[in-house]
Each structure stands twice: as C-alpha cells, then as structure tokens.
Amino acid sequence: MNLTLSYEDHCTEITHQAAVLASSLTDGADLSASVPSCPDWNLAQLLRHLGEAHRWVEEIVRTRATQPPPDTALRVLPRETTTTPAELATWLTEGAQQLADTLRTTGPDARIWTPLPSGSPRFFARRMAHETVIHRADASLTLGTDFTVGQRVALDALDEWMELGSLPEMLDYHPERRELLGPGRTLHFHATDTPPEATADWLVDLTGTTLAWRRSPEPATVSVRAPLTDLLLLIYGRRPADTATFEIQGDTDLLEFWLAEVIFA
C-alpha cells in the first residue's frame, strides 16, 4: 500500500479538491454566509481567496518568478458579490486547472521563488493541494455539509503541516510561539481508523529550542485519539477539541495552548 503522494498526485488533488468544492455550490448556496472557521470572511470571500491563491501561484510557477508578485487580490476581498454560485464554481475550477497544468508543464525541479525553503514547484504543488483541502473543509462547515478526505491525502496534509510548523524560521515569523517551548511538553496524536502500515502517530516535541515533530507512538504529556479526518480538522483549527469524537488524556491545557498558538488561517 503506497501512502506517499507524488508531485503528480499533488497536481491531481488541486483540481480534484476544487471540483468537489465547486460541486457543493448549488443554486441555493448562500455566498453571504459567514465562514465559522474564518469569521472575517463570508463564503464568497473564502472562495475568491482560494481561487486568487491558485492564480497567484500559477503566475509564480509559469514565469519562474524570483520574487513574489503582488498578492493584494487574495488578501483584500470585498464582501459584496454579484456572482452566482455557479459562476464562482466555474471560475474556481478553471483557476485550479490552470495551476495544475502549469505545474505539470514546468515540472517539479525548476528554480522559482517560494516563501519557505524549497525553491521549486514541489513546494507549491503540495501546499496548494492542502490549501484547497482545508478551504473545502471551511466551505463544508459554512454550508453544513459533510467533509471527508482520502486517507493518503489526509496523512500527507498532516505531515506537511507538521513539517512547515517545525521549520526554525517559523519562530522568527511567529516569535510568540517560543512560549510553547518548555520541559515535559509533548503532544501525541493517533488516528484510530487507519491500518498499522499507515503509522498514523504524530509526536510534537516542545522540549527543545525549537518546535519539533516525528512519527512516533511514544507516550506524551497529552494524547489525542480520533479518526484521521477529525485529527486533521483539529490540528488545522477547524474542529474544537471538546468535540465528542476526541479521546483526550493528559494535560488538556497544553493541548489548548498549542492549538491556539499554531492555528492555520
């Protein structure tokens, strides 16, 4: 069972996740509805942010940019919209397809600007795949629909989140996260619905000079057990820890402190 996602897999997920999201935008979808997990946005703003992010990255990859182009379009999002759900759905899937096509044409090893170490389209293919997954979850929360994601994608999304969050430069971007560090501070997350070969255990280690993680089932100061998708939504700040689906043992204050500091917006 191959649980690793390739560059091509990430390209495919960008378009697949966008298509699933677009399919939920029925004629009755309220684009003015507030997004519970991104309370400053309504649904139209969420969708425009995602679609503009796809287009922003597509420009970087296509032009092999050595510095970032302006990102105003994905940051400054007017609340009003005259666009119908169907029109917005088409616009979203078109942008996702353009991005995936450009990533495939350019290839994984071209040299480009990236906001974190990598300098290649590999970074953006993976990042945009999971950006689309999580914002699809945001849309599901807004629309009141069920959210599911494939096991391989969820595993990779959690690994990517852990990898990016533990980069040393993250403490330069977010110096307040140094307050998380201290002796005896470890967190363990275990997915209860995966086969043994998935090794779906993540150990967050805050006992050193930087945030660290590893795949490990070892005991921790606080442990969380839940189905894989629920863990994904918890760690991305899309589902509260006091939901019945989570079995938590140990220092719940440490869990809440960590979740509040490392939330993904």
Phi, psi and chi 1 to 4 in degrees:
 res  aa     phi    psi   chi1   chi2   chi3   chi4
   1 MET       -  112.9 -176.9  177.9 -176.5      -
   2 ASN   -87.3  113.8 -177.7    8.3      -      -
   3 LEU  -101.5    1.4  -63.7  172.4      -      -
   4 THR   -91.3  136.2  -57.4      -      -      -
   5 LEU   -93.7  132.9  -66.3 -171.7      -      -
   6 SER   -90.5  174.8   66.3      -      -      -
   7 TYR   -57.5  -44.9 -178.6   76.1      -      -
   8 GLU   -63.0  -39.2  173.0   58.5   28.9      -
   9 ASP   -60.3  -42.7  -70.4  -27.5      -      -
  10 HIS   -63.5  -41.6  -71.7  135.8      -      -
  11 CYS   -60.2  -43.6  -66.6      -      -      -
  12 THR   -63.6  -40.2  -62.3      -      -      -
  13 GLU   -67.1  -31.8  -74.3  -57.0  -40.0      -
  14 ILE   -57.0  -49.9  -68.7  169.3      -      -
  15 THR   -74.0  -37.7   53.9      -      -      -
  16 HIS   -64.1  -49.0  172.0   67.5      -      -
  17 GLN   -64.4  -37.8  -62.4  -63.9  -30.1      -
  18 ALA   -65.3  -38.2      -      -      -      -
  19 ALA   -67.2  -40.8      -      -      -      -
  20 VAL   -63.6  -42.8  174.7      -      -      -
  21 LEU   -61.9  -46.9  172.1   50.0      -      -
  22 ALA   -59.8  -36.3      -      -      -      -
  23 SER   -66.1  -18.8   70.0      -      -      -
  24 SER   -85.7   -7.8   68.6      -      -      -
  25 LEU   -88.9   73.1  -59.9  176.8      -      -
  26 THR   -75.1  172.2   61.2      -      -      -
  27 ASP   -58.6  -27.4  -71.4  -18.9      -      -
  28 GLY   -87.8   -0.2      -      -      -      -
  29 ALA   -65.1  129.9      -      -      -      -
  30 ASP   -90.2  101.7 -178.4    3.7      -      -
  31 LEU   -69.6  -14.8  -62.7  179.2      -      -
  32 SER   -90.4   -2.4   66.5      -      -      -
  33 ALA   -65.8  137.9      -      -      -      -
  34 SER   -70.6  141.5  179.1      -      -      -
  35 VAL   -88.3  113.4  179.5      -      -      -
  36 PRO   -57.1  -37.8  -22.8   32.5      -      -
  37 SER   -86.8  -10.9   44.7      -      -      -
  38 CYS  -135.8   72.2  -57.6      -      -      -
  39 PRO   -63.5  -14.8   19.9  -31.4      -      -
  40 ASP   -79.3  -10.6  -68.0  -24.2      -      -
  41 TRP  -113.5  151.1  -69.8  -16.0      -      -
  42 ASN   -96.4  178.4   61.0   26.4      -      -
  43 LEU   -62.4  -40.1 -179.1   56.6      -      -
  44 ALA   -61.5  -40.8      -      -      -      -
  45 GLN   -65.8  -40.9  -71.6  172.7  -60.8      -
  46 LEU   -58.0  -48.0  171.3   76.6      -      -
  47 LEU   -66.9  -39.1  -61.2  169.3      -      -
  48 ARG   -68.4  -37.8  -70.8 -156.3  171.6  -82.7
  49 HIS   -58.1  -47.3  165.7   77.4      -      -
  50 LEU   -65.3  -46.3  179.6   57.7      -      -
  51 GLY   -63.8  -38.7      -      -      -      -
  52 GLU   -70.5  -33.7  -66.7  -68.9   -3.4      -
  53 ALA   -62.6  -43.2      -      -      -      -
  54 HIS   -57.7  -44.7  -70.8  157.5      -      -
  55 ARG   -70.8  -35.5  -72.3  161.2  169.9   81.1
  56 TRP   -63.3  -47.3 -177.8   72.0      -      -
  57 VAL   -66.7  -39.3  171.1      -      -      -
  58 GLU   -57.6  -40.9 -168.1  -83.7  -23.7      -
  59 GLU   -65.0  -42.0  179.0 -178.5  -10.2      -
  60 ILE   -59.6  -47.3  -68.1  170.6      -      -
  61 VAL   -70.2  -45.4  177.3      -      -      -
  62 ARG   -62.2  -40.3  172.9  172.5   42.1   79.4
  63 THR   -90.8   -2.9   63.2      -      -      -
  64 ARG    50.3   52.0  -57.0 -161.5 -179.7 -166.4
  65 ALA   -61.6  143.9      -      -      -      -
  66 THR  -102.9   -3.4   57.1      -      -      -
  67 GLN  -150.0  157.8   58.0 -175.2    4.4      -
  68 PRO   -73.6  138.1   26.6  -35.3      -      -
  69 PRO   -72.8  167.4   27.9  -34.0      -      -
  70 PRO   -56.7  140.6  -23.8   34.2      -      -
  71 ASP  -116.5   24.2   63.0   -3.7      -      -
  72 THR   -56.6  -40.6  -55.4      -      -      -
  73 ALA   -62.3  -29.1      -      -      -      -
  74 LEU   -96.4   -4.4   63.0   97.8      -      -
  75 ARG  -106.0  -39.9  -56.7  -67.4  179.6 -167.6
  76 VAL   -99.0  107.6 -179.8      -      -      -
  77 LEU  -126.0  104.2  -59.1  159.1      -      -
  78 PRO   -63.0  142.5   21.6  -31.8      -      -
  79 ARG   -74.5  -29.9  -64.4 -171.0   67.4   83.2
  80 GLU   -76.3  146.7  -61.2   78.0   14.3      -
  81 THR  -149.3  138.8 -179.6      -      -      -
  82 THR  -106.9    4.3   57.8      -      -      -
  83 THR   -80.1  139.9  -52.2      -      -      -
  84 THR   -81.2  159.4   66.9      -      -      -
  85 PRO   -54.8  -40.1  -28.1   36.0      -      -
  86 ALA   -65.0  -41.6      -      -      -      -
  87 GLU   -65.4  -41.0  -70.0  169.2  -23.4      -
  88 LEU   -68.0  -36.3 -156.5   46.1      -      -
  89 ALA   -62.7  -44.8      -      -      -      -
  90 THR   -63.2  -44.3  -62.0      -      -      -
  91 TRP   -61.4  -39.8  176.1   81.3      -      -
  92 LEU   -65.8  -47.3 -176.8   68.3      -      -
  93 THR   -69.2  -32.2   55.2      -      -      -
  94 GLU   -64.5  -43.4  -73.8  175.5  -10.6      -
  95 GLY   -64.8  -40.9      -      -      -      -
  96 ALA   -62.9  -41.6      -      -      -      -
  97 GLN   -66.2  -41.7 -171.4   63.1   60.9      -
  98 GLN   -59.3  -43.6  -71.4  169.2   -4.7      -
  99 LEU   -63.4  -48.4  172.3   56.5      -      -
 100 ALA   -61.0  -41.3      -      -      -      -
 101 ASP   -63.3  -42.6  -70.1  -14.7      -      -
 102 THR   -67.4  -40.0  -63.2      -      -      -
 103 LEU   -60.6  -43.3  -74.5  165.5      -      -
 104 ARG   -66.4  -42.8  -69.4 -175.4  174.8  107.2
 105 THR   -64.9  -41.5  -61.0      -      -      -
 106 THR   -74.3  -36.4  -55.1      -      -      -
 107 GLY    88.3  162.9      -      -      -      -
 108 PRO   -75.9  -17.3   27.8  -35.1      -      -
 109 ASP  -109.9    6.9  -60.7  -42.5      -      -
 110 ALA   -63.1  154.7      -      -      -      -
 111 ARG   -94.6  120.7  -56.4  -48.6  -60.5  165.3
 112 ILE  -143.5  169.5   59.6  171.3      -      -
 113 TRP   -74.0  138.2  172.7   86.3      -      -
 114 THR  -136.8  150.8   54.5      -      -      -
 115 PRO   -71.7  -17.9   24.9  -34.1      -      -
 116 LEU  -133.1  165.4  -68.4  168.7      -      -
 117 PRO   -51.6  133.8  -27.9   35.4      -      -
 118 SER   162.4  -66.3  170.6      -      -      -
 119 GLY    70.0   26.5      -      -      -      -
 120 SER  -146.8  162.8   77.9      -      -      -
 121 PRO   -61.1  -17.8  -28.4   38.3      -      -
 122 ARG   -55.7  -42.3  -70.3 -176.7 -170.1  -83.8
 123 PHE   -58.9  -49.6  170.8   87.0      -      -
 124 PHE   -71.6  -33.1  -80.6  124.3      -      -
 125 ALA   -62.1  -46.3      -      -      -      -
 126 ARG   -69.5  -45.0 -168.7 -176.8 -165.3 -166.3
 127 ARG   -62.6  -42.6 -179.5   81.9  -68.7  -79.7
 128 MET   -73.5  -30.3  -75.3  -63.7  101.4      -
 129 ALA   -59.7  -48.1      -      -      -      -
 130 HIS   -81.3  -27.1  -59.9  -43.2      -      -
 131 GLU   -58.4  -41.5  177.2   90.2   -4.4      -
 132 THR   -70.2  -39.2  -49.7      -      -      -
 133 VAL   -58.8  -50.0  167.5      -      -      -
 134 ILE   -70.8  -37.4  -64.5  -56.6      -      -
 135 HIS   -73.7  -23.2  -73.8  -40.2      -      -
 136 ARG   -65.7  -37.8  179.4  166.9   71.6   82.3
 137 ALA   -62.8  -41.1      -      -      -      -
 138 ASP   -59.4  -43.2  -68.7  -35.3      -      -
 139 ALA   -65.3  -39.1      -      -      -      -
 140 SER   -62.5  -42.2  -66.5      -      -      -
 141 LEU   -61.7  -37.8  -71.7  169.3      -      -
 142 THR   -70.3  -41.0  -52.5      -      -      -
 143 LEU   -86.1  -10.7  -64.3  167.3      -      -
 144 GLY    73.7   29.7      -      -      -      -
 145 THR  -105.9  161.3   57.0      -      -      -
 146 ASP   -70.5  145.8  -69.0  -24.9      -      -
 147 PHE  -119.7  123.1  172.9   78.9      -      -
 148 THR  -133.2  154.4   58.7      -      -      -
 149 VAL  -147.2  146.7   63.5      -      -      -
 150 GLY   -61.8  150.6      -      -      -      -
 151 GLN   -58.9  -47.0 -177.6 -176.9  110.0      -
 152 ARG   -62.4  -39.0  -65.9  171.5   67.7 -132.8
 153 VAL   -67.6  -44.0  174.6      -      -      -
 154 ALA   -64.4  -41.7      -      -      -      -
 155 LEU   -60.4  -45.1  -71.1  167.4      -      -
 156 ASP   -67.2  -37.5 -169.1   66.3      -      -
 157 ALA   -63.6  -40.8      -      -      -      -
 158 LEU   -67.6  -42.6  -83.7  166.0      -      -
 159 ASP   -60.7  -44.5  -81.6   -9.4      -      -
 160 GLU   -63.1  -42.6 -170.2 -136.6   21.8      -
 161 TRP   -59.3  -45.0 -169.1   97.4      -      -
 162 MET   -64.7  -43.3  -65.9  -73.7 -178.9      -
 163 GLU   -62.8  -47.8  -70.1  168.4   16.7      -
 164 LEU   -66.3  -41.1  -65.8 -178.8      -      -
 165 GLY   -67.5  -21.6      -      -      -      -
 166 SER   -98.4    2.1   63.1      -      -      -
 167 LEU   -62.3  134.7  -69.9  171.3      -      -
 168 PRO   -55.0  -35.8  -26.2   35.0      -      -
 169 GLU   -68.3  -14.0   51.9  -94.1   50.4      -
 170 MET   -62.5  -29.6  -80.1  -61.2 -177.1      -
 171 LEU   -74.2  -20.1  -67.8 -179.4      -      -
 172 ASP   -77.1  -40.9  -63.8  -33.4      -      -
 173 TYR   -69.7  -36.1  -61.3  140.1      -      -
 174 HIS  -129.7   72.8  -56.2  -75.4      -      -
 175 PRO   -59.7  -24.5   18.2  -30.3      -      -
 176 GLU   -63.0  -19.8   69.8  -80.2    2.0      -
 177 ARG   -72.1  -13.5  -67.5 -176.1 -175.6  178.2
 178 ARG   -62.1  -24.2  -65.4 -177.0 -171.7  -82.9
 179 GLU   -66.1  -17.7  -62.2  177.3   10.2      -
 180 LEU   -71.8  -25.8  -71.4  167.8      -      -
 181 LEU   -74.6  140.2  -57.7  173.9      -      -
 182 GLY   173.4  161.1      -      -      -      -
 183 PRO   -63.9  140.7   22.1  -32.2      -      -
 184 GLY    74.4   14.5      -      -      -      -
 185 ARG  -102.5  100.2  -67.2 -175.8  176.2 -179.7
 186 THR  -137.5  148.6   53.9      -      -      -
 187 LEU  -131.7  138.8  -55.3   93.9      -      -
 188 HIS  -123.7  131.9  170.8 -123.0      -      -
 189 PHE  -121.2  129.0  -59.5   90.8      -      -
 190 HIS  -128.7  126.9  171.9   73.0      -      -
 191 ALA   -85.0  126.9      -      -      -      -
 192 THR   -90.0   -6.7   57.6      -      -      -
 193 ASP  -120.0   26.8   59.2  -14.0      -      -
 194 THR  -116.6  153.3   57.1      -      -      -
 195 PRO   -71.3  159.3   27.1  -34.9      -      -
 196 PRO   -54.8  -35.1  -25.4   34.5      -      -
 197 GLU   -68.1  -13.2   59.2  -93.4   27.3      -
 198 ALA   -74.8  -19.1      -      -      -      -
 199 THR    42.1   53.3   60.2      -      -      -
 200 ALA   -84.0   64.2      -      -      -      -
 201 ASP  -131.4  128.2  -70.8  -85.7      -      -
 202 TRP  -121.7  126.6  -67.2  -95.1      -      -
 203 LEU  -110.9  116.3 -167.4  -72.7      -      -
 204 VAL   -95.3  122.0  176.9      -      -      -
 205 ASP  -112.4  113.5 -171.6  -18.5      -      -
 206 LEU  -109.0   18.7  -53.1  175.3      -      -
 207 THR   -89.2   -7.4   62.8      -      -      -
 208 GLY  -101.4 -151.7      -      -      -      -
 209 THR   -93.7   -4.5   57.9      -      -      -
 210 THR  -148.4  165.1 -171.9      -      -      -
 211 LEU   -70.1  135.7  -77.1   69.1      -      -
 212 ALA  -138.2  161.9      -      -      -      -
 213 TRP  -151.8  161.6   76.8  -76.1      -      -
 214 ARG  -159.3  155.1   54.4 -171.0  175.9  -90.1
 215 ARG   -77.6  112.1  -74.5  -81.2 -163.9  100.7
 216 SER  -163.6  141.2  173.5      -      -      -
 217 PRO   -91.6   10.8   34.3  -35.4      -      -
 218 GLU   -64.7  155.0   62.7 -161.9   87.1      -
 219 PRO   -61.1  155.1  -19.9   31.9      -      -
 220 ALA  -144.8  170.8      -      -      -      -
 221 THR   -62.0  -36.2  -50.6      -      -      -
 222 VAL  -140.3  138.8   58.0      -      -      -
 223 SER  -126.2  145.1   63.4      -      -      -
 224 VAL  -129.5  127.7 -177.3      -      -      -
 225 ARG  -120.2  133.1  -66.7  169.5   52.9   86.8
 226 ALA  -170.9  165.8      -      -      -      -
 227 PRO   -57.8  153.9  -26.8   36.7      -      -
 228 LEU   -57.3  -47.5  179.2   59.4      -      -
 229 THR   -62.4  -37.0  -63.3      -      -      -
 230 ASP   -65.5  -40.9  -66.8  -71.6      -      -
 231 LEU   -60.8  -42.4  -74.2 -178.8      -      -
 232 LEU   -58.3  -46.6  177.7   66.7      -      -
 233 LEU   -69.1  -34.9  -65.0  176.2      -      -
 234 LEU   -63.4  -50.9  172.4   72.6      -      -
 235 ILE   -68.8  -29.3  -70.2  172.8      -      -
 236 TYR   -85.9    5.4  -91.0   89.4      -      -
 237 GLY    74.6   23.4      -      -      -      -
 238 ARG  -101.8   -5.7  -92.2   56.1 -176.2  179.0
 239 ARG  -144.7  129.4 -176.8  156.7  -67.9  166.8
 240 PRO   -71.0  151.2   24.7  -32.9      -      -
 241 ALA   -68.6  -20.4      -      -      -      -
 242 ASP   -85.1   10.3   59.3    3.3      -      -
 243 THR   -69.9  143.2  -55.1      -      -      -
 244 ALA   -60.7  -22.7      -      -      -      -
 245 THR   -67.9  -17.2 -171.5      -      -      -
 246 PHE   -96.1  130.7  -60.9  110.5      -      -
 247 GLU  -102.8  110.5  178.0 -173.1  -23.0      -
 248 ILE  -116.2  131.3  -57.0  172.5      -      -
 249 GLN  -130.0  136.4  -66.0 -176.8  -23.3      -
 250 GLY   107.6 -148.9      -      -      -      -
 251 ASP   -79.3   91.6 -171.2  -13.6      -      -
 252 THR   -68.1  -27.5   55.8      -      -      -
 253 ASP   -64.0  -39.5  -71.5  -19.4      -      -
 254 LEU   -63.8  -42.1  174.5   60.4      -      -
 255 LEU   -60.0  -48.5  173.9   63.5      -      -
 256 GLU   -65.3  -38.6  -67.2  -68.9   -7.3      -
 257 PHE   -62.2  -46.5 -178.5   33.1      -      -
 258 TRP   -64.8  -46.0 -179.3   77.2      -      -
 259 LEU   -60.8  -39.5  -71.6  171.5      -      -
 260 ALA   -67.5  -33.5      -      -      -      -
 261 GLU   -81.9  -28.5  -72.0  -65.0  -32.4      -
 262 VAL  -109.5   17.9  -60.4      -      -      -
 263 ILE   -59.2  140.6 -170.8  168.2      -      -
 264 PHE   -96.6  126.6  170.8   91.7      -      -
 265 ALA  -105.5      -      -      -      -      -
